[in-house]
Amino acid sequence: MNTSMHTDIRIAPLTRLEDFERCVVVQLETWGYGDGDVVPRRIFMVAQRIGGQVIGAFDGDTIIGFVMSLPGYRDGQPYLHSHMLAVLPAYRDGGLGRRLKLAQRDDAIARGFNLIEWTFDPLEIKNAYLNIARLGAIVRRYEPDFYGPSSSPLQGGLPTDRLYAEWWLRSPRVTGLLRGEPETLQILERVIVPHTIYQWKQDEQQRSLAHALQRRNREALQSAFHRGLTVIGYERDRDGNGSFLLGAWNEPDEA
């Protein structure tokens, strides 16, 4: 199923307990989490009540995806931490994740926020492409094993390494990209994620290859960040391989 074929998909804030209960179901169907990893309905309620966001995607009256954030504060600046974005498997690859993020951005700007952050798996190629190339997030922090062991089979038993996406909502980079304006990037280094990573993670006999790649890319990205480089772009080639593009980030944080 492709969401581009469903013109009745609508995006709207979620406020009711039954909506939050449905978000729990969507998590389970998206990632196959165990009880220790699933976010309970009460956390969605708290997020919605304390200034965060819970925004849903509806096919008719059924919630088929959502994005949830919590308010944060660091270095004298308030921001939103986008903790989770889920879309049911049957509705992927039609732009719904991007629509949810853009709704999140609109709401955040209307409330005076300049920054939304979230973490994502450096080995997930489609997600990295969306975050960096399609939304305009930058990356300059890496956290090994951020969540500890995961019950999701999609993790393949690997440590839950995460990159921090910084989405400077009003920056010229983001606003230009969302208008479809091409960006000239000066790339100094690349870090490659082969598309075979998905096969390696799910095949017990090849999982050592996935572990080795994760360690190698972790060291490469941490080294680049330590030397002042930033992920400013992401590419996918015709074979489905991904590449983090690293260079200088000169745009002021106040943008």
Summary of the structure (lengths in Angstrom):
residues: 255
radius of gyration: 18.0
end to end distance: 38.3
largest distance: 50.1
contacts: 773
relative contact order: 0.12
helix: 36%
strand: 29%
